[in-house]
């Protein structure tokens, strides 16, 4: 967790959807979606839809595990008002 000027950011490392994460109230979630030693895109989307941050950025895809399709699928599962940014 990082907070700068009342803007809170949660950067999940190699992690899964855990009870503590479901209780987070943050502005931005940066989540792995590769599915190997981390949550997959469906699990990450579940967490975002539970916590409802303003923004979500998926990572940990496209090199060794996961693909751009995982990021696109993640984005398609996210409910408003969360905005998803896919960075390559």
PDB file of N, CA, C and O in Angstrom, chain B, residues numbered from 101:
ATOM      1  N   UNK B 101       0.848  -1.178   0.000  1.00  0.00           N
ATOM      2  CA  UNK B 101       0.000   0.000   0.000  1.00  0.00           C
ATOM      3  C   UNK B 101       0.888   1.234   0.000  1.00  0.00           C
ATOM      4  O   UNK B 101       1.871   1.326   0.735  1.00  0.00           O
ATOM      5  N   UNK B 102       0.510   2.168  -0.842  1.00  0.00           N
ATOM      6  CA  UNK B 102       1.182   3.461  -0.900  1.00  0.00           C
ATOM      7  C   UNK B 102       0.098   4.524  -0.889  1.00  0.00           C
ATOM      8  O   UNK B 102      -0.908   4.391  -1.587  1.00  0.00           O
ATOM      9  N   UNK B 103       0.291   5.573  -0.106  1.00  0.00           N
ATOM     10  CA  UNK B 103      -0.631   6.695  -0.124  1.00  0.00           C
ATOM     11  C   UNK B 103       0.163   7.971  -0.359  1.00  0.00           C
ATOM     12  O   UNK B 103       1.129   8.267   0.345  1.00  0.00           O
ATOM     13  N   UNK B 104      -0.275   8.722  -1.377  1.00  0.00           N
ATOM     14  CA  UNK B 104       0.367   9.988  -1.713  1.00  0.00           C
ATOM     15  C   UNK B 104      -0.746  11.020  -1.867  1.00  0.00           C
ATOM     16  O   UNK B 104      -1.632  10.865  -2.708  1.00  0.00           O
ATOM     17  N   UNK B 105      -0.695  12.064  -1.059  1.00  0.00           N
ATOM     18  CA  UNK B 105      -1.703  13.127  -1.143  1.00  0.00           C
ATOM     19  C   UNK B 105      -3.130  12.570  -1.164  1.00  0.00           C
ATOM     20  O   UNK B 105      -3.931  12.952  -2.017  1.00  0.00           O
ATOM     21  N   UNK B 106      -3.441  11.694  -0.253  1.00  0.00           N
ATOM     22  CA  UNK B 106      -4.773  11.085  -0.122  1.00  0.00           C
ATOM     23  C   UNK B 106      -5.180  10.203  -1.294  1.00  0.00           C
ATOM     24  O   UNK B 106      -6.360   9.880  -1.429  1.00  0.00           O
ATOM     25  N   UNK B 107      -4.239   9.804  -2.144  1.00  0.00           N
ATOM     26  CA  UNK B 107      -4.495   8.861  -3.230  1.00  0.00           C
ATOM     27  C   UNK B 107      -3.812   7.561  -2.852  1.00  0.00           C
ATOM     28  O   UNK B 107      -2.590   7.512  -2.720  1.00  0.00           O
ATOM     29  N   UNK B 108      -4.605   6.499  -2.677  1.00  0.00           N
ATOM     30  CA  UNK B 108      -4.050   5.235  -2.195  1.00  0.00           C
ATOM     31  C   UNK B 108      -3.907   4.225  -3.335  1.00  0.00           C
ATOM     32  O   UNK B 108      -4.770   4.105  -4.205  1.00  0.00           O
ATOM     33  N   UNK B 109      -2.791   3.510  -3.294  1.00  0.00           N
ATOM     34  CA  UNK B 109      -2.433   2.552  -4.338  1.00  0.00           C
ATOM     35  C   UNK B 109      -2.107   1.219  -3.675  1.00  0.00           C
ATOM     36  O   UNK B 109      -1.336   1.152  -2.718  1.00  0.00           O
ATOM     37  N   UNK B 110      -2.710   0.167  -4.205  1.00  0.00           N
ATOM     38  CA  UNK B 110      -2.398  -1.191  -3.763  1.00  0.00           C
ATOM     39  C   UNK B 110      -1.709  -1.900  -4.911  1.00  0.00           C
ATOM     40  O   UNK B 110      -2.283  -2.049  -5.990  1.00  0.00           O
ATOM     41  N   UNK B 111      -0.488  -2.333  -4.685  1.00  0.00           N
ATOM     42  CA  UNK B 111       0.265  -3.092  -5.679  1.00  0.00           C
ATOM     43  C   UNK B 111       0.392  -4.511  -5.144  1.00  0.00           C
ATOM     44  O   UNK B 111       1.109  -4.763  -4.176  1.00  0.00           O
ATOM     45  N   UNK B 112      -0.318  -5.438  -5.793  1.00  0.00           N
ATOM     46  CA  UNK B 112      -0.281  -6.829  -5.362  1.00  0.00           C
ATOM     47  C   UNK B 112       0.918  -7.508  -6.004  1.00  0.00           C
ATOM     48  O   UNK B 112       1.107  -7.427  -7.218  1.00  0.00           O
ATOM     49  N   UNK B 113       1.714  -8.167  -5.201  1.00  0.00           N
ATOM     50  CA  UNK B 113       2.813  -8.961  -5.740  1.00  0.00           C
ATOM     51  C   UNK B 113       2.275 -10.308  -6.193  1.00  0.00           C
ATOM     52  O   UNK B 113       1.128 -10.403  -6.630  1.00  0.00           O
ATOM     53  N   UNK B 114       3.077 -11.331  -6.096  1.00  0.00           N
ATOM     54  CA  UNK B 114       2.626 -12.676  -6.428  1.00  0.00           C
ATOM     55  C   UNK B 114       1.619 -13.084  -5.363  1.00  0.00           C
ATOM     56  O   UNK B 114       1.989 -13.526  -4.275  1.00  0.00           O
ATOM     57  N   UNK B 115       0.343 -12.930  -5.692  1.00  0.00           N
ATOM     58  CA  UNK B 115      -0.674 -13.119  -4.670  1.00  0.00           C
ATOM     59  C   UNK B 115      -1.950 -13.703  -5.258  1.00  0.00           C
ATOM     60  O   UNK B 115      -2.093 -13.866  -6.470  1.00  0.00           O
ATOM     61  N   UNK B 116      -2.856 -14.007  -4.366  1.00  0.00           N
ATOM     62  CA  UNK B 116      -4.170 -14.520  -4.708  1.00  0.00           C
ATOM     63  C   UNK B 116      -5.215 -13.603  -4.086  1.00  0.00           C
ATOM     64  O   UNK B 116      -4.875 -12.651  -3.384  1.00  0.00           O
ATOM     65  N   UNK B 117      -6.469 -13.888  -4.342  1.00  0.00           N
ATOM     66  CA  UNK B 117      -7.555 -13.155  -3.704  1.00  0.00           C
ATOM     67  C   UNK B 117      -7.668 -13.682  -2.277  1.00  0.00           C
ATOM     68  O   UNK B 117      -8.089 -14.817  -2.053  1.00  0.00           O
ATOM     69  N   UNK B 118      -7.289 -12.852  -1.327  1.00  0.00           N
ATOM     70  CA  UNK B 118      -7.336 -13.240   0.080  1.00  0.00           C
ATOM     71  C   UNK B 118      -8.321 -12.331   0.816  1.00  0.00           C
ATOM     72  O   UNK B 118      -8.660 -11.251   0.334  1.00  0.00           O
ATOM     73  N   UNK B 119      -8.766 -12.769   1.959  1.00  0.00           N
ATOM     74  CA  UNK B 119      -9.777 -12.021   2.711  1.00  0.00           C
ATOM     75  C   UNK B 119      -9.325 -10.595   3.032  1.00  0.00           C
ATOM     76  O   UNK B 119     -10.127  -9.664   2.956  1.00  0.00           O
ATOM     77  N   UNK B 120      -8.064 -10.416   3.385  1.00  0.00           N
ATOM     78  CA  UNK B 120      -7.565  -9.075   3.704  1.00  0.00           C
ATOM     79  C   UNK B 120      -7.684  -8.141   2.503  1.00  0.00           C
ATOM     80  O   UNK B 120      -8.033  -6.971   2.655  1.00  0.00           O
ATOM     81  N   UNK B 121      -7.394  -8.658   1.313  1.00  0.00           N
ATOM     82  CA  UNK B 121      -7.466  -7.834   0.103  1.00  0.00           C
ATOM     83  C   UNK B 121      -8.905  -7.435  -0.209  1.00  0.00           C
ATOM     84  O   UNK B 121      -9.140  -6.352  -0.745  1.00  0.00           O
ATOM     85  N   UNK B 122      -9.860  -8.283   0.114  1.00  0.00           N
ATOM     86  CA  UNK B 122     -11.270  -7.978  -0.149  1.00  0.00           C
ATOM     87  C   UNK B 122     -11.770  -6.793   0.673  1.00  0.00           C
ATOM     88  O   UNK B 122     -12.811  -6.218   0.356  1.00  0.00           O
ATOM     89  N   UNK B 123     -11.042  -6.424   1.720  1.00  0.00           N
ATOM     90  CA  UNK B 123     -11.445  -5.325   2.606  1.00  0.00           C
ATOM     91  C   UNK B 123     -10.770  -4.003   2.251  1.00  0.00           C
ATOM     92  O   UNK B 123     -11.034  -2.985   2.892  1.00  0.00           O
ATOM     93  N   UNK B 124      -9.911  -4.005   1.249  1.00  0.00           N
ATOM     94  CA  UNK B 124      -9.182  -2.792   0.887  1.00  0.00           C
ATOM     95  C   UNK B 124     -10.102  -1.729   0.303  1.00  0.00           C
ATOM     96  O   UNK B 124     -11.044  -2.031  -0.429  1.00  0.00           O
ATOM     97  N   UNK B 125      -9.814  -0.498   0.637  1.00  0.00           N
ATOM     98  CA  UNK B 125     -10.481   0.658   0.047  1.00  0.00           C
ATOM     99  C   UNK B 125      -9.376   1.553  -0.503  1.00  0.00           C
ATOM    100  O   UNK B 125      -8.755   2.316   0.237  1.00  0.00           O
ATOM    101  N   UNK B 126      -9.137   1.451  -1.807  1.00  0.00           N
ATOM    102  CA  UNK B 126      -8.044   2.193  -2.433  1.00  0.00           C
ATOM    103  C   UNK B 126      -8.533   2.853  -3.713  1.00  0.00           C
ATOM    104  O   UNK B 126      -9.583   2.504  -4.252  1.00  0.00           O
ATOM    105  N   UNK B 127      -7.748   3.815  -4.188  1.00  0.00           N
ATOM    106  CA  UNK B 127      -8.071   4.485  -5.446  1.00  0.00           C
ATOM    107  C   UNK B 127      -7.590   3.705  -6.656  1.00  0.00           C
ATOM    108  O   UNK B 127      -8.235   3.724  -7.705  1.00  0.00           O
ATOM    109  N   UNK B 128      -6.464   3.019  -6.518  1.00  0.00           N
ATOM    110  CA  UNK B 128      -5.853   2.309  -7.643  1.00  0.00           C
ATOM    111  C   UNK B 128      -5.375   0.938  -7.188  1.00  0.00           C
ATOM    112  O   UNK B 128      -4.694   0.806  -6.172  1.00  0.00           O
ATOM    113  N   UNK B 129      -5.749  -0.088  -7.966  1.00  0.00           N
ATOM    114  CA  UNK B 129      -5.229  -1.440  -7.736  1.00  0.00           C
ATOM    115  C   UNK B 129      -4.386  -1.838  -8.943  1.00  0.00           C
ATOM    116  O   UNK B 129      -4.815  -1.706 -10.089  1.00  0.00           O
ATOM    117  N   UNK B 130      -3.193  -2.322  -8.668  1.00  0.00           N
ATOM    118  CA  UNK B 130      -2.311  -2.851  -9.705  1.00  0.00           C
ATOM    119  C   UNK B 130      -2.157  -4.334  -9.385  1.00  0.00           C
ATOM    120  O   UNK B 130      -1.571  -4.710  -8.371  1.00  0.00           O
ATOM    121  N   UNK B 131      -2.707  -5.180 -10.290  1.00  0.00           N
ATOM    122  CA  UNK B 131      -2.850  -6.594  -9.974  1.00  0.00           C
ATOM    123  C   UNK B 131      -2.229  -7.512 -11.015  1.00  0.00           C
ATOM    124  O   UNK B 131      -2.352  -7.260 -12.214  1.00  0.00           O
ATOM    125  N   UNK B 132      -1.557  -8.585 -10.569  1.00  0.00           N
ATOM    126  CA  UNK B 132      -1.058  -9.575 -11.513  1.00  0.00           C
ATOM    127  C   UNK B 132      -2.221 -10.411 -12.045  1.00  0.00           C
ATOM    128  O   UNK B 132      -3.161 -10.713 -11.310  1.00  0.00           O
ATOM    129  N   UNK B 133      -2.154 -10.780 -13.320  1.00  0.00           N
ATOM    130  CA  UNK B 133      -3.229 -11.588 -13.899  1.00  0.00           C
ATOM    131  C   UNK B 133      -2.689 -12.808 -14.636  1.00  0.00           C
ATOM    132  O   UNK B 133      -3.424 -13.457 -15.380  1.00  0.00           O
ATOM    133  N   UNK B 134      -1.413 -13.125 -14.438  1.00  0.00           N
ATOM    134  CA  UNK B 134      -0.780 -14.200 -15.197  1.00  0.00           C
ATOM    135  C   UNK B 134      -1.262 -15.599 -14.874  1.00  0.00           C
ATOM    136  O   UNK B 134      -1.203 -16.480 -15.732  1.00  0.00           O
ATOM    137  N   UNK B 135      -1.736 -15.827 -13.661  1.00  0.00           N
ATOM    138  CA  UNK B 135      -2.285 -17.126 -13.307  1.00  0.00           C
ATOM    139  C   UNK B 135      -1.270 -18.176 -12.882  1.00  0.00           C
ATOM    140  O   UNK B 135      -1.658 -19.286 -12.519  1.00  0.00           O
ATOM    141  N   UNK B 136       0.009 -17.858 -12.917  1.00  0.00           N
ATOM    142  CA  UNK B 136       1.041 -18.778 -12.430  1.00  0.00           C
ATOM    143  C   UNK B 136       1.690 -18.108 -11.222  1.00  0.00           C
ATOM    144  O   UNK B 136       2.377 -17.095 -11.356  1.00  0.00           O
ATOM    145  N   UNK B 137       1.468 -18.680 -10.052  1.00  0.00           N
ATOM    146  CA  UNK B 137       1.906 -18.117  -8.775  1.00  0.00           C
ATOM    147  C   UNK B 137       1.188 -16.813  -8.449  1.00  0.00           C
ATOM    148  O   UNK B 137       1.544 -16.147  -7.477  1.00  0.00           O
ATOM    149  N   UNK B 138       0.194 -16.439  -9.232  1.00  0.00           N
ATOM    150  CA  UNK B 138      -0.602 -15.241  -8.988  1.00  0.00           C
ATOM    151  C   UNK B 138      -2.059 -15.555  -9.336  1.00  0.00           C
ATOM    152  O   UNK B 138      -2.384 -16.639  -9.821  1.00  0.00           O
ATOM    153  N   UNK B 139      -2.910 -14.589  -9.078  1.00  0.00           N
ATOM    154  CA  UNK B 139      -4.291 -14.754  -9.513  1.00  0.00           C
ATOM    155  C   UNK B 139      -4.363 -14.674 -11.033  1.00  0.00           C
ATOM    156  O   UNK B 139      -3.502 -14.067 -11.670  1.00  0.00           O
ATOM    157  N   UNK B 140      -5.387 -15.284 -11.606  1.00  0.00           N
ATOM    158  CA  UNK B 140      -5.591 -15.152 -13.043  1.00  0.00           C
ATOM    159  C   UNK B 140      -6.516 -13.958 -13.290  1.00  0.00           C
ATOM    160  O   UNK B 140      -6.933 -13.292 -12.342  1.00  0.00           O
ATOM    161  N   UNK B 141      -6.838 -13.685 -14.556  1.00  0.00           N
ATOM    162  CA  UNK B 141      -7.622 -12.483 -14.847  1.00  0.00           C
ATOM    163  C   UNK B 141      -9.014 -12.528 -14.226  1.00  0.00           C
ATOM    164  O   UNK B 141      -9.544 -11.488 -13.833  1.00  0.00           O
ATOM    165  N   UNK B 142      -9.610 -13.702 -14.130  1.00  0.00           N
ATOM    166  CA  UNK B 142     -10.944 -13.812 -13.535  1.00  0.00           C
ATOM    167  C   UNK B 142     -10.896 -13.516 -12.037  1.00  0.00           C
ATOM    168  O   UNK B 142     -11.755 -12.809 -11.509  1.00  0.00           O
ATOM    169  N   UNK B 143      -9.891 -14.057 -11.362  1.00  0.00           N
ATOM    170  CA  UNK B 143      -9.751 -13.828  -9.922  1.00  0.00           C
ATOM    171  C   UNK B 143      -9.445 -12.359  -9.633  1.00  0.00           C
ATOM    172  O   UNK B 143      -9.991 -11.776  -8.697  1.00  0.00           O
ATOM    173  N   UNK B 144      -8.571 -11.768 -10.440  1.00  0.00           N
ATOM    174  CA  UNK B 144      -8.240 -10.352 -10.255  1.00  0.00           C
ATOM    175  C   UNK B 144      -9.467  -9.479 -10.482  1.00  0.00           C
ATOM    176  O   UNK B 144      -9.685  -8.518  -9.745  1.00  0.00           O
ATOM    177  N   UNK B 145     -10.270  -9.803 -11.492  1.00  0.00           N
ATOM    178  CA  UNK B 145     -11.498  -9.049 -11.752  1.00  0.00           C
ATOM    179  C   UNK B 145     -12.475  -9.184 -10.585  1.00  0.00           C
ATOM    180  O   UNK B 145     -13.155  -8.224 -10.222  1.00  0.00           O
ATOM    181  N   UNK B 146     -12.539 -10.374 -10.004  1.00  0.00           N
ATOM    182  CA  UNK B 146     -13.397 -10.582  -8.832  1.00  0.00           C
ATOM    183  C   UNK B 146     -12.998  -9.639  -7.709  1.00  0.00           C
ATOM    184  O   UNK B 146     -13.857  -9.014  -7.086  1.00  0.00           O
ATOM    185  N   UNK B 147     -11.701  -9.534  -7.447  1.00  0.00           N
ATOM    186  CA  UNK B 147     -11.215  -8.658  -6.387  1.00  0.00           C
ATOM    187  C   UNK B 147     -11.551  -7.200  -6.680  1.00  0.00           C
ATOM    188  O   UNK B 147     -11.994  -6.475  -5.789  1.00  0.00           O
ATOM    189  N   UNK B 148     -11.347  -6.771  -7.902  1.00  0.00           N
ATOM    190  CA  UNK B 148     -11.655  -5.389  -8.274  1.00  0.00           C
ATOM    191  C   UNK B 148     -13.148  -5.113  -8.113  1.00  0.00           C
ATOM    192  O   UNK B 148     -13.534  -4.061  -7.601  1.00  0.00           O
ATOM    193  N   UNK B 149     -13.976  -6.038  -8.540  1.00  0.00           N
ATOM    194  CA  UNK B 149     -15.419  -5.822  -8.440  1.00  0.00           C
ATOM    195  C   UNK B 149     -15.922  -5.838  -7.006  1.00  0.00           C
ATOM    196  O   UNK B 149     -16.967  -5.259  -6.708  1.00  0.00           O
ATOM    197  N   UNK B 150     -15.191  -6.493  -6.118  1.00  0.00           N
ATOM    198  CA  UNK B 150     -15.548  -6.470  -4.690  1.00  0.00           C
ATOM    199  C   UNK B 150     -15.121  -5.148  -4.057  1.00  0.00           C
ATOM    200  O   UNK B 150     -15.885  -4.543  -3.305  1.00  0.00           O
ATOM    201  N   UNK B 151     -13.912  -4.704  -4.357  1.00  0.00           N
ATOM    202  CA  UNK B 151     -13.345  -3.536  -3.685  1.00  0.00           C
ATOM    203  C   UNK B 151     -13.669  -2.214  -4.371  1.00  0.00           C
ATOM    204  O   UNK B 151     -13.643  -1.166  -3.726  1.00  0.00           O
ATOM    205  N   UNK B 152     -13.970  -2.244  -5.647  1.00  0.00           N
ATOM    206  CA  UNK B 152     -14.399  -1.078  -6.417  1.00  0.00           C
ATOM    207  C   UNK B 152     -13.453   0.122  -6.349  1.00  0.00           C
ATOM    208  O   UNK B 152     -13.877   1.219  -5.985  1.00  0.00           O
ATOM    209  N   UNK B 153     -12.185  -0.069  -6.693  1.00  0.00           N
ATOM    210  CA  UNK B 153     -11.284   1.084  -6.751  1.00  0.00           C
ATOM    211  C   UNK B 153     -11.675   1.987  -7.930  1.00  0.00           C
ATOM    212  O   UNK B 153     -12.451   1.589  -8.798  1.00  0.00           O
ATOM    213  N   UNK B 154     -11.138   3.181  -7.945  1.00  0.00           N
ATOM    214  CA  UNK B 154     -11.395   4.089  -9.072  1.00  0.00           C
ATOM    215  C   UNK B 154     -10.741   3.571 -10.348  1.00  0.00           C
ATOM    216  O   UNK B 154     -11.302   3.682 -11.438  1.00  0.00           O
ATOM    217  N   UNK B 155      -9.546   3.005 -10.197  1.00  0.00           N
ATOM    218  CA  UNK B 155      -8.762   2.543 -11.345  1.00  0.00           C
ATOM    219  C   UNK B 155      -8.150   1.174 -11.051  1.00  0.00           C
ATOM    220  O   UNK B 155      -7.880   0.827  -9.901  1.00  0.00           O
ATOM    221  N   UNK B 156      -7.940   0.410 -12.117  1.00  0.00           N
ATOM    222  CA  UNK B 156      -7.248  -0.875 -12.005  1.00  0.00           C
ATOM    223  C   UNK B 156      -6.305  -1.030 -13.192  1.00  0.00           C
ATOM    224  O   UNK B 156      -6.651  -0.701 -14.327  1.00  0.00           O
ATOM    225  N   UNK B 157      -5.128  -1.529 -12.913  1.00  0.00           N
ATOM    226  CA  UNK B 157      -4.134  -1.793 -13.956  1.00  0.00           C
ATOM    227  C   UNK B 157      -3.672  -3.236 -13.810  1.00  0.00           C
ATOM    228  O   UNK B 157      -3.116  -3.600 -12.773  1.00  0.00           O
ATOM    229  N   UNK B 158      -3.892  -4.069 -14.830  1.00  0.00           N
ATOM    230  CA  UNK B 158      -3.387  -5.442 -14.776  1.00  0.00           C
ATOM    231  C   UNK B 158      -1.915  -5.482 -15.184  1.00  0.00           C
ATOM    232  O   UNK B 158      -1.464  -4.683 -16.004  1.00  0.00           O
ATOM    233  N   UNK B 159      -1.178  -6.419 -14.604  1.00  0.00           N
ATOM    234  CA  UNK B 159       0.210  -6.638 -15.023  1.00  0.00           C
ATOM    235  C   UNK B 159       0.530  -8.114 -14.886  1.00  0.00           C
ATOM    236  O   UNK B 159      -0.331  -8.911 -14.514  1.00  0.00           O
ATOM    237  N   UNK B 160       1.756  -8.474 -15.185  1.00  0.00           N
ATOM    238  CA  UNK B 160       2.233  -9.859 -15.104  1.00  0.00           C
ATOM    239  C   UNK B 160       1.575 -10.704 -16.190  1.00  0.00           C
ATOM    240  O   UNK B 160       1.062 -11.793 -15.935  1.00  0.00           O
ATOM    241  N   UNK B 161       1.607 -10.169 -17.408  1.00  0.00           N
ATOM    242  CA  UNK B 161       1.075 -10.895 -18.557  1.00  0.00           C
ATOM    243  C   UNK B 161       1.898 -10.524 -19.784  1.00  0.00           C
ATOM    244  O   UNK B 161       2.468  -9.436 -19.865  1.00  0.00           O
ATOM    245  N   UNK B 162       1.947 -11.452 -20.736  1.00  0.00           N
ATOM    246  CA  UNK B 162       2.538 -11.140 -22.026  1.00  0.00           C
ATOM    247  C   UNK B 162       3.994 -11.487 -22.220  1.00  0.00           C
ATOM    248  O   UNK B 162       4.470 -11.472 -23.355  1.00  0.00           O
ATOM    249  N   UNK B 163       4.726 -11.801 -21.162  1.00  0.00           N
ATOM    250  CA  UNK B 163       6.131 -12.168 -21.336  1.00  0.00           C
ATOM    251  C   UNK B 163       6.300 -13.675 -21.157  1.00  0.00           C
ATOM    252  O   UNK B 163       6.493 -14.409 -22.126  1.00  0.00           O
ATOM    253  N   UNK B 164       6.227 -14.117 -19.921  1.00  0.00           N
ATOM    254  CA  UNK B 164       6.428 -15.535 -19.631  1.00  0.00           C
ATOM    255  C   UNK B 164       5.097 -16.243 -19.458  1.00  0.00           C
ATOM    256  O   UNK B 164       4.919 -17.364 -19.932  1.00  0.00           O
ATOM    257  N   UNK B 165       4.165 -15.594 -18.782  1.00  0.00           N
ATOM    258  CA  UNK B 165       2.836 -16.167 -18.557  1.00  0.00           C
ATOM    259  C   UNK B 165       1.785 -15.160 -18.989  1.00  0.00           C
ATOM    260  O   UNK B 165       2.055 -13.962 -19.076  1.00  0.00           O
ATOM    261  N   UNK B 166       0.598 -15.653 -19.254  1.00  0.00           N
ATOM    262  CA  UNK B 166      -0.492 -14.772 -19.623  1.00  0.00           C
ATOM    263  C   UNK B 166      -0.279 -14.119 -20.978  1.00  0.00           C
ATOM    264  O   UNK B 166       0.788 -14.240 -21.580  1.00  0.00           O
ATOM    265  N   UNK B 167      -1.301 -13.428 -21.446  1.00  0.00           N
ATOM    266  CA  UNK B 167      -1.238 -12.773 -22.745  1.00  0.00           C
ATOM    267  C   UNK B 167      -2.035 -11.484 -22.712  1.00  0.00           C
ATOM    268  O   UNK B 167      -2.732 -11.196 -21.739  1.00  0.00           O
ATOM    269  N   UNK B 168      -1.927 -10.718 -23.772  1.00  0.00           N
ATOM    270  CA  UNK B 168      -2.717  -9.499 -23.879  1.00  0.00           C
ATOM    271  C   UNK B 168      -4.206  -9.835 -23.828  1.00  0.00           C
ATOM    272  O   UNK B 168      -5.006  -9.037 -23.340  1.00  0.00           O
ATOM    273  N   UNK B 169      -4.577 -11.005 -24.328  1.00  0.00           N
ATOM    274  CA  UNK B 169      -5.985 -11.420 -24.247  1.00  0.00           C
ATOM    275  C   UNK B 169      -6.456 -11.521 -22.803  1.00  0.00           C
ATOM    276  O   UNK B 169      -7.614 -11.225 -22.511  1.00  0.00           O
ATOM    277  N   UNK B 170      -5.576 -11.936 -21.895  1.00  0.00           N
ATOM    278  CA  UNK B 170      -5.935 -11.978 -20.484  1.00  0.00           C
ATOM    279  C   UNK B 170      -6.251 -10.575 -19.971  1.00  0.00           C
ATOM    280  O   UNK B 170      -7.203 -10.387 -19.215  1.00  0.00           O
ATOM    281  N   UNK B 171      -5.461  -9.605 -20.378  1.00  0.00           N
ATOM    282  CA  UNK B 171      -5.700  -8.219 -19.962  1.00  0.00           C
ATOM    283  C   UNK B 171      -7.015  -7.698 -20.538  1.00  0.00           C
ATOM    284  O   UNK B 171      -7.776  -7.024 -19.843  1.00  0.00           O
ATOM    285  N   UNK B 172      -7.277  -8.004 -21.785  1.00  0.00           N
ATOM    286  CA  UNK B 172      -8.529  -7.572 -22.426  1.00  0.00           C
ATOM    287  C   UNK B 172      -9.724  -8.248 -21.751  1.00  0.00           C
ATOM    288  O   UNK B 172     -10.745  -7.607 -21.502  1.00  0.00           O
ATOM    289  N   UNK B 173      -9.594  -9.532 -21.458  1.00  0.00           N
ATOM    290  CA  UNK B 173     -10.671 -10.250 -20.760  1.00  0.00           C
ATOM    291  C   UNK B 173     -10.887  -9.706 -19.348  1.00  0.00           C
ATOM    292  O   UNK B 173     -12.024  -9.583 -18.892  1.00  0.00           O
ATOM    293  N   UNK B 174      -9.792  -9.382 -18.660  1.00  0.00           N
ATOM    294  CA  UNK B 174      -9.881  -8.755 -17.338  1.00  0.00           C
ATOM    295  C   UNK B 174     -10.710  -7.479 -17.431  1.00  0.00           C
ATOM    296  O   UNK B 174     -11.644  -7.272 -16.656  1.00  0.00           O
ATOM    297  N   UNK B 175     -10.358  -6.632 -18.386  1.00  0.00           N
ATOM    298  CA  UNK B 175     -11.057  -5.356 -18.555  1.00  0.00           C
ATOM    299  C   UNK B 175     -12.540  -5.567 -18.823  1.00  0.00           C
ATOM    300  O   UNK B 175     -13.376  -4.814 -18.324  1.00  0.00           O
ATOM    301  N   UNK B 176     -12.867  -6.585 -19.607  1.00  0.00           N
ATOM    302  CA  UNK B 176     -14.274  -6.820 -19.959  1.00  0.00           C
ATOM    303  C   UNK B 176     -15.115  -7.258 -18.761  1.00  0.00           C
ATOM    304  O   UNK B 176     -16.338  -7.115 -18.781  1.00  0.00           O
ATOM    305  N   UNK B 177     -14.478  -7.788 -17.726  1.00  0.00           N
ATOM    306  CA  UNK B 177     -15.201  -8.263 -16.541  1.00  0.00           C
ATOM    307  C   UNK B 177     -15.401  -7.183 -15.475  1.00  0.00           C
ATOM    308  O   UNK B 177     -16.173  -7.374 -14.535  1.00  0.00           O
ATOM    309  N   UNK B 178     -14.714  -6.064 -15.620  1.00  0.00           N
ATOM    310  CA  UNK B 178     -14.761  -5.035 -14.588  1.00  0.00           C
ATOM    311  C   UNK B 178     -16.024  -4.198 -14.716  1.00  0.00           C
ATOM    312  O   UNK B 178     -16.373  -3.729 -15.799  1.00  0.00           O
ATOM    313  N   UNK B 179     -16.701  -4.020 -13.584  1.00  0.00           N
ATOM    314  CA  UNK B 179     -17.942  -3.252 -13.543  1.00  0.00           C
ATOM    315  C   UNK B 179     -17.639  -1.788 -13.235  1.00  0.00           C
ATOM    316  O   UNK B 179     -16.697  -1.483 -12.504  1.00  0.00           O
ATOM    317  N   UNK B 180     -18.445  -0.883 -13.799  1.00  0.00           N
ATOM    318  CA  UNK B 180     -18.289   0.538 -13.457  1.00  0.00           C
ATOM    319  C   UNK B 180     -18.524   0.736 -11.965  1.00  0.00           C
ATOM    320  O   UNK B 180     -19.283  -0.031 -11.372  1.00  0.00           O
ATOM    321  N   UNK B 181     -17.929   1.696 -11.354  1.00  0.00           N
ATOM    322  CA  UNK B 181     -17.271   2.845 -11.963  1.00  0.00           C
ATOM    323  C   UNK B 181     -15.771   2.681 -12.189  1.00  0.00           C
ATOM    324  O   UNK B 181     -15.117   3.622 -12.638  1.00  0.00           O
ATOM    325  N   UNK B 182     -15.210   1.509 -11.891  1.00  0.00           N
ATOM    326  CA  UNK B 182     -13.765   1.313 -12.038  1.00  0.00           C
ATOM    327  C   UNK B 182     -13.355   1.438 -13.504  1.00  0.00           C
ATOM    328  O   UNK B 182     -13.993   0.888 -14.401  1.00  0.00           O
ATOM    329  N   UNK B 183     -12.275   2.175 -13.712  1.00  0.00           N
ATOM    330  CA  UNK B 183     -11.698   2.353 -15.041  1.00  0.00           C
ATOM    331  C   UNK B 183     -10.444   1.488 -15.107  1.00  0.00           C
ATOM    332  O   UNK B 183      -9.615   1.508 -14.196  1.00  0.00           O
ATOM    333  N   UNK B 184     -10.312   0.726 -16.197  1.00  0.00           N
ATOM    334  CA  UNK B 184      -9.144  -0.140 -16.374  1.00  0.00           C
ATOM    335  C   UNK B 184      -8.234   0.454 -17.438  1.00  0.00           C
ATOM    336  O   UNK B 184      -8.679   0.836 -18.521  1.00  0.00           O
ATOM    337  N   UNK B 185      -6.961   0.522 -17.109  1.00  0.00           N
ATOM    338  CA  UNK B 185      -5.926   0.951 -18.046  1.00  0.00           C
ATOM    339  C   UNK B 185      -5.019  -0.241 -18.317  1.00  0.00           C
ATOM    340  O   UNK B 185      -4.481  -0.845 -17.389  1.00  0.00           O
ATOM    341  N   UNK B 186      -4.854  -0.572 -19.580  1.00  0.00           N
ATOM    342  CA  UNK B 186      -3.936  -1.649 -19.950  1.00  0.00           C
ATOM    343  C   UNK B 186      -2.668  -1.016 -20.488  1.00  0.00           C
ATOM    344  O   UNK B 186      -2.703  -0.298 -21.488  1.00  0.00           O
ATOM    345  N   UNK B 187      -1.572  -1.273 -19.843  1.00  0.00           N
ATOM    346  CA  UNK B 187      -0.258  -0.747 -20.229  1.00  0.00           C
ATOM    347  C   UNK B 187       0.560  -1.873 -20.802  1.00  0.00           C
ATOM    348  O   UNK B 187       0.605  -2.959 -20.223  1.00  0.00           O
ATOM    349  N   UNK B 188       1.200  -1.646 -21.910  1.00  0.00           N
ATOM    350  CA  UNK B 188       2.034  -2.687 -22.526  1.00  0.00           C
ATOM    351  C   UNK B 188       3.496  -2.376 -22.341  1.00  0.00           C
ATOM    352  O   UNK B 188       4.351  -3.138 -22.792  1.00  0.00           O
TER     353      UNK B 188
END
